[in-house]
Amino acid sequence: MAALNAKAKATSAVQAGRVDHVPFLAGVARAIRLSRAKRGMTRRQLAQQSGASERYLAQIESGQGNPSVLILRSIAQALDVPMIELLPRSNGRSAAMRDVLDALARVPVAELAAVADWIETRGAQRAVPDRARRIALVGLRGAGKSTLGRRLAKALGCPFLELDRLVEQDYGAPIPDLIEMAGLATFRRYERACLERVLDENDAAVVATAGGIVSDAETYSLLLRRAHTIWIKARPEEHMSRVMEQGDFRPMAQNREAMADLLAILEARRADYARAHAQLDTSADTVECSFEKLQQIAQRCVEGANP
């Protein structure tokens, strides 16, 4: 009888342990999904770059799979993020970190960008961000960064620079080929190097960035410190129609759930885009109307006013 009771207790403990693992695995699943969406990667692309099967990744992303440390490391390497970012953030937080997070939760949304900028500046031991007359446009494809950026540069009498085109010039091949041959991490390294060169060589410029630049924390922090950054956005339906008109459907090529992917990417990047110093919604506006608004925002940024 005692043996049966002991076995029952052991079984209960194991079952309790399994239950405790559920929220942890769900947290891992969410972190991987968000990280993949932020980078605009399909599950198939992540499978190819991590060496895990697409089916196994689907199980992990649903919270049903229990990835080993090695698999998690491979996924993190493919996403080009520290492995710790794929672990639930509520686990292992120090009391001090919890205090910081609690304090941030009380900060008004409108002030979060300023707080983030202060932290980045202090961490980098830089007294004042040097943004000069540099304007950087961020946002999803189809928002109008290139179209509006060219007009703005002409109006300001400064160069218009597209980071993607500079990367292609340095690498000597189209970006899809770069990513396929060398991986997303290599593309991000080229992107960072091109951005550093643009910032160092131009006191005045309009820079159009790739939509996924926010997925690299260091590169995006550099952009925020050294350029007046404006989030160009539109309704998801308009993003989709504009991208289709351009004949550019990556990373949603051969994907029947393109709109769902776009929404997931936008949701994963929204908080980072919102850290920009100003925003411009081009939804339902003509190019001329959007340009006038952008010109006004850029002028206020350069003059040091609150955008």
C-alpha atoms as one frame of an Amber mdcrd trajectory, in Angstrom:
protein
   0.000   0.000   0.000   2.842   2.360   0.913   4.535   1.530  -2.379   1.345
   2.366  -4.312   1.041   5.687  -2.490   4.650   6.542  -3.272   4.128   5.696
  -6.934   0.995   7.857  -7.030   2.857  10.774  -5.492   5.696  10.390  -7.991
   3.225  10.312 -10.881   1.517  13.431  -9.570   4.866  15.185  -9.315   5.754
  14.295 -12.894   2.361  15.418 -14.123   2.714  18.645 -12.168   6.107  19.173
 -13.751   4.621  18.722 -17.179   1.957  21.266 -16.445   4.637  23.717 -15.264
   6.453  23.262 -18.574   3.447  24.269 -20.649   3.677  28.046 -20.135   7.449
  27.915 -20.595   7.177  26.108 -23.934   4.402  28.487 -24.960   6.739  31.379
 -24.176   9.510  29.847 -26.282   7.035  29.306 -29.115   5.880  32.932 -29.001
   9.449  34.264 -28.882  10.415  32.249 -31.969   7.291  33.267 -33.880   7.802
  36.947 -33.081  11.512  36.848 -33.891  10.828  35.116 -37.207   8.019  37.519
 -38.077  10.128  40.558 -37.220  12.729  39.366 -39.705  10.141  38.554 -42.336
  11.259  34.926 -42.505   8.969  32.100 -43.512   9.016  28.896 -41.510  10.553
  27.145 -44.501  13.416  29.650 -44.610  14.050  29.224 -40.892  14.028  25.447
 -41.299  16.573  25.624 -44.101  18.908  27.923 -42.197  18.608  26.203 -38.812
  18.724  22.607 -40.013  15.483  21.757 -38.190  12.653  20.246 -40.178   9.725
  22.483 -41.072   7.373  20.049 -39.370   9.393  20.137 -36.142   9.482  23.941
 -36.229   5.710  23.967 -36.585   5.457  21.844 -33.439   7.840  24.125 -31.551
   6.007  27.271 -32.660   2.705  25.785 -31.545   4.105  25.105 -28.078   3.849
  21.332 -28.569   7.510  20.691 -29.338  10.241  20.590 -26.692  13.422  21.783
 -28.459  16.795  20.651 -27.226  19.452  23.194 -26.344  21.264  22.450 -29.605
  18.122  22.936 -31.690  17.350  26.180 -29.875  20.903  27.364 -30.509  20.577
  26.537 -34.208  17.305  28.451 -34.414  18.852  31.427 -32.608  21.827  31.408
 -34.993  19.522  31.300 -38.006  17.546  34.237 -36.592  20.803  35.992 -35.650
  19.733  36.628 -32.066  21.229  35.613 -28.706  19.689  32.330 -27.599  18.467
  33.956 -24.387  16.051  36.073 -26.451  14.149  32.911 -27.323  13.503  32.113
 -23.675  10.452  33.502 -21.855  11.424  36.845 -20.425   9.531  36.290 -17.193
  11.961  33.552 -16.200  15.186  34.340 -14.408  14.570  38.080 -14.104  16.379
  39.728 -11.234  14.519  41.850  -8.719  16.238  44.941 -10.136  15.094  44.107
 -13.667  11.549  43.574 -12.463  11.692  47.000 -10.809  12.845  48.545 -14.079
  10.055  46.831 -16.008   7.495  47.904 -13.432   8.725  51.493 -13.691   8.558
  51.393 -17.491   4.994  50.097 -17.301   4.036  53.361 -15.579   5.683  55.581
 -18.206   3.171  57.124 -20.673   3.398  55.574 -24.130   4.252  58.924 -25.668
   7.380  59.150 -23.482   8.748  55.638 -24.065  10.778  56.671 -27.130  12.532
  59.371 -25.110  13.263  56.907 -22.290  14.661  54.352 -24.753  16.801  57.025
 -26.387  18.188  58.069 -22.991  19.052  54.482 -22.089  20.775  53.882 -25.432
  22.737  57.119 -25.164  23.822  56.394 -21.582  24.735  52.800 -22.429  26.860
  53.952 -25.333  28.335  56.754 -23.188  27.360  59.367 -25.734  26.355  62.739
 -24.405  24.125  63.877 -27.266  22.923  61.950 -30.347  24.459  63.376 -33.531
  21.586  63.373 -36.030  22.685  66.460 -37.999  20.409  66.851 -41.064  20.024
  63.137 -41.708  16.485  61.815 -42.211  15.885  58.040 -42.082  12.651  56.424
 -43.223  11.581  53.113 -41.676   8.542  50.900 -42.161   7.191  47.965 -44.127
   7.557  47.652 -47.868   4.781  49.457 -49.685   4.557  52.378 -47.272   6.156
  54.802 -49.737   9.703  55.139 -48.353  11.421  55.198 -51.738   8.873  57.349
 -53.554   8.611  59.915 -50.789  12.293  59.708 -49.894  13.437  60.699 -53.373
  11.128  63.728 -53.364  12.229  64.763 -49.898  15.915  64.515 -50.772  15.387
  66.671 -53.846  13.513  69.269 -51.821  16.225  69.337 -49.137  19.036  69.369
 -51.693  20.750  66.278 -50.282  21.468  62.713 -51.443  18.810  60.009 -51.394
  20.299  56.673 -50.340  18.641  53.251 -50.218  20.467  50.861 -47.920  19.344
  47.809 -49.899  20.897  49.183 -53.098  24.148  49.973 -51.287  24.266  46.435
 -49.889  23.765  45.018 -53.375  26.576  47.200 -54.706  28.948  46.048 -51.970
  28.000  42.391 -52.274  27.763  42.399 -56.070  24.449  40.538 -56.257  20.729
  41.023 -55.481  19.746  40.771 -51.829  17.625  37.598 -52.287  20.747  35.889
 -53.677  22.850  37.206 -50.787  20.417  35.845 -48.212  20.066  32.505 -50.007
  23.809  32.015 -50.414  25.174  33.574 -47.227  22.216  33.794 -44.849  20.281
  36.571 -43.171  23.013  37.263 -40.607  25.470  38.111 -43.387  22.954  40.474
 -44.971  22.509  42.248 -41.628  26.290  42.672 -41.321  26.441  44.263 -44.774
  23.477  46.449 -43.852  25.175  47.646 -40.662  28.431  48.414 -42.496  26.602
  50.387 -45.212  24.618  52.337 -42.626  27.762  53.248 -40.689  29.395  54.485
 -43.896  26.337  56.541 -44.882  26.146  58.168 -41.446  29.860  58.923 -41.345
  30.036  60.359 -44.858  26.833  62.424 -44.940  25.811  65.211 -42.579  22.672
  65.641 -44.694  20.876  62.793 -46.460  17.559  60.988 -46.765  18.010  57.277
 -46.106  15.424  54.626 -46.971  15.939  51.483 -44.904  14.760  47.919 -45.318
  11.643  46.995 -43.373  13.530  44.502 -41.229  16.242  46.871 -40.017  14.465
  46.957 -36.649  15.228  43.268 -36.152  18.878  44.083 -35.427  18.869  45.955
 -32.126  22.355  47.440 -32.504  21.801  48.650 -36.064  18.435  50.188 -35.229
  19.836  51.878 -32.111  22.600  53.355 -34.263  20.000  54.675 -36.701  17.933
  56.245 -33.929  20.980  57.913 -32.409  22.367  59.363 -35.614  19.370  60.155
 -37.802  15.947  61.742 -37.396  13.892  58.610 -37.924  10.370  58.687 -39.354
   8.036  55.687 -39.484   6.187  55.665 -42.817   3.126  53.474 -42.454  -0.175
  52.600 -44.090  -3.083  50.247 -43.568  -2.114  46.588 -44.110  -4.384  46.345
 -47.159  -2.579  49.257 -48.777   0.828  47.782 -47.967  -0.227  44.573 -49.677
  -1.675  46.218 -52.796   1.366  48.451 -53.244   3.796  45.553 -52.887   1.840
  43.545 -55.441   1.855  46.505 -57.837   5.632  46.659 -57.483   5.864  42.985
 -58.400   7.786  42.316 -55.200   6.148  39.745 -52.965   8.978  38.520 -50.786
   9.136  37.222 -48.098   5.612  36.061 -48.855   6.338  34.441 -52.205   4.561
  31.132 -52.764   2.608  31.695 -49.555  -1.175  31.466 -49.666  -1.519  33.298
 -46.387   0.325  36.435 -47.442  -1.932  38.854 -45.582  -1.663  36.855 -42.371
   2.122  36.921 -42.734   2.119  40.668 -43.315  -0.026  41.249 -40.232   2.289
  39.044 -38.152   5.347  40.939 -39.386   3.727  44.292 -38.643   2.677  43.192
 -35.167   6.164  41.889 -34.391   7.792  45.138 -35.534   5.192  47.666 -34.404
   6.800  48.497 -31.051  10.195  49.039 -32.696   8.791  51.174 -35.505   6.990
  53.230 -32.861  10.357  54.208 -31.371  10.947  56.434 -34.398  11.048  60.154
 -33.675   7.962  60.803 -35.826   5.301  58.947 -37.796   3.517  59.509 -41.094
   0.439  57.540 -42.115   0.108  57.508 -45.912  -3.199  55.604 -45.939  -5.684
  56.967 -48.478  -3.466  59.980 -49.211  -2.096  60.963 -52.602   1.659  61.010
 -53.066   1.564  64.812 -53.173  -0.368  65.050 -49.901   1.902  62.540 -48.147
   4.985  64.367 -49.396   3.774  67.698 -48.047   3.205  66.132 -44.628   6.593
  64.398 -44.701   8.353  67.623 -45.645   6.784  69.406 -42.687   7.751  66.599
 -40.290  11.317  66.503 -41.596  11.654  70.258 -41.246  10.546  70.138 -37.631
  12.978  67.301 -36.931  15.932  69.117 -38.428  15.056  72.344 -36.626  15.004
  70.480 -33.349  11.305  70.935 -32.674   9.148  68.201 -31.187   7.792  66.237
 -34.201
